[in-house]
Amino acid sequence: STNTELKNIRDSYRYILGKLANVIYQEHNISLEIRGISDLVYMDKKIGGNAQRRNSRVLLHHGTILYDVNYELMETTLKIPIDQPVYRMNRQHRDFVGIIPVAREQIIKSIIKAFTDNPNFSNITDDEVVGIQKLANEKYSKDEWNFRR
């Protein structure tokens, strides 16, 4: 896309997360906030984090949305980060992290709707679909990629 909203890092997070938050509100009557640079927050708890990889031609945006969480496992495996967003206010994981009260399948449908109902995004060509599938199969679905340090 050549949208000017995507050229600046902060603006691109606001644009992408704003689209998702709008659809979640329209379809589920749930108000999400964007806090920090890239966090999705529901009822003062972080329910999603996002990141981007970019170069001069491509923006890859990826993120999480928590619909279920095991707080005991989280607290035994994750340390409290030294660098924290201001809104965390030094809260423990179970007081800072929350879930969105929407079923996984409905979240997936909302994500798809947020990014396919937009006339500003161009249609993906068949060649691009083949390339995406190839990358997913040969790189991003491999343990070597997902569990590297």
Protein Blocks (a to p, Z undefined) as FASTA:
>chain_A
ZZfklmpmklmmmmmmmmmmmmmmmmnopacddehjlbcceehiafbdcdddddfkbccd
dddddfbdcfklmmmmpccdfbdcfklnopafklmpccddbdfklmmmmmmmmmmmpmkb
ccddfklmmmmmmmmmmmmmpfklmmcZZ
